[in-house]
Amino acid sequence: MKRLSPFNITALTLGFAFLYLPMILLVIYSFNESKLVTVWAGFSTKWYGELLRDQAFLDAAVVTIKVAVLSSTLATVLGTMAAYVLVNGGRFMGRTVFSGMIYAPLVMPEVITGLSLLLLFIGIGLDRGVLTIVLAHTTFAMCYVSVVVSSRLVSFDRSLEEAALDLGCNRFDAFRLVTLPIIAPAVISGWLLAFTLSLDDLVIASFVSGPSSTTLPIKIWSSVRLGVSPEINALSTMMIGIVTIGVISASLISKRNSVRAQKDAQAAERSA
Amino acid sequence: MRRFAMIAVPYTWLVALFLIPFLIVFKISLSDAALAIPPYAPTMKDGFTALIQGLDFENFVFLTTDDLYYKAYLSSLKIALISTVLTLLVGYPIAYSMARAPEEWRATLMMLVILPFWTSFLIRVYAWIGILSNEGLLNQLLMWLGVISEPLTILNTNIAVYIGIVYTYLPFMILPIYAALDRMDDSLIEAAEDLGCSRMSAFWLVTVPLSKNGIIAGCFLVFIPALGEFVIPSLLGGSGTLMIGKVLFEEFFNNRDWPVASAVAVILLLILIVPIVLFQRNQQKQAEAEG
């Protein structure tokens, strides 16, 4: 039995305080009456009201969500295909280049990815807007999706797919009916990861967005450069709230599923 | 046929949107500034074939003549290195204590480490402005406690940049170290202690070497992105904070000097290749050791 020493307890308390205090303070100060963000002047929700009346923020939010949904969906399709090819595709010409191109964007500084994509879009004369942001986000997010999905594919029992092939499925049906349902949890977490990466991206979007396609991070960036603003605190609180609810409910669902799967496995063992 | 499509679609996508753009950066870094100006005019498109002619190393030579770039590279390396060490010092005790925590807490502790990663990076950096500024919460607290009488200047200095990097990249350090420590067999520590090791020396002689791979992985995961960081030095750093990501961004957007910005990008990548290759080796070695 392991016991926590006083040192362990101190490290955990201080560590998690460091991780969470800044965000908790941000949330508290978003309900501050005063425009001076560091002076507490009483509870108020007026900054939320101001935020929801600010058309520029609402427009940016719509663009951001549009980009995130489109790019994460495309990235999930492409990333899953790439992972499948890398794990099960066998040998083909240019395989090393392919796997290099999957891993390189993960470590590529965002400023370089943004710069290079912008130069491409200008080179081929593509106007910057929602489309260019979607293309850019899809490209780097598909690499993350493919890493997440391939880690699941590696542990996947290929004999299941071979059985489906023996029983008359063609390769595509075997993938669709057998492999895909089994790797679905990884595909879903890949999608979620791609979605948050897209919501979060400032640097790449700054390079490839046009004047009519300002995303939320770009909008936040231009106002926080001038210092702390209560409206941004309110917006941050809303974003933190949504993420927290999302992550907690996702973990509860996956916990329930794994408990159920465990029960099923036990039941199967007993009946066998 | 379908197998071909499975390979061809993602392959083509990455060639078109990753490889070719990168080659363009490389090419522009070798071309003259005048050809790419004005940057937004459609002449850029006509000038594209012309670009292939005047290729030379002028921009790279320019980078060596102006010591701004040289200093920016060095200072990025310094800032990334110091913040990596600081992140390790902060992260190791947390990861260590997590691995010592009772079984039933661990999933929750893991989730608490990962959760900040899902919230916006920009917001997490922004949260520190209100804490570190001269009238900020930290100074208010310290003055109220009577530790200081004058507010400390932390925001817009390199110290704020270190705090920002440690804060935002801490999960990247904790997770691989925790994974390494979690696999460790506790009886090894007991054996060391039975054989006469003190607690401290058992830690240094057994625990630390066994978590070596986690430490290396965590350090690379912090060092590599910190080197090209742009948001943190721009928001928390001052005018004296030189980091190459920031220089590249400003060169591109404020000075509109595309060839120089591209040359800066190429050199940044060359500097990054060493840690990236080392990181890959470490991961491979680890995978082989486990497999």
Interface residues (C-beta under 8 A of the other chain):
Chain A: K2 R3 L4 S5 F7 N8 I9 A11 L12 G15 F16 F18 L19 Y20 P22 M23 L25 L26 Y29 V37 T38 V39 L78 G79 M81 A82 Y84 V85 G89 F92 G94 F98 M101 I102 Y103 A104 P105 V107 M108 P109 E110 V111 I112 L115 S116 L117 L119 L120 I122 G123 G125 L135 A136 T138 T139 M142 S146 R171 F172 T196 L199 D200 L202 V203 S206 F207 P217 I220 W221 V224 R225 G227 V228 I232 N233 S236 M239 I240 V243 T244 G246 V247 S251
Chain B: R2 R3 M6 I7 V9 P10 Y11 W13 L14 V15 L17 F18 L19 I20 P21 F22 I24 V25 I28 P39 Y40 P42 M44 K45 F48 V90 P93 I94 Y96 S97 M98 R100 A101 P102 L109 M111 L112 V113 I114 L115 P116 W118 T119 S120 F121 L122 I123 R124 Y126 A127 W128 I129 G130 I131 S133 E135 G136 L137 Q140 Y167 L170 D186 I224 P225 L227 G228 E229 F230 V231 S234 L235 G245 L248 F249 F252 F253 W258 A261 S262 A265 L268 L269 L272 I276 F279 Q280
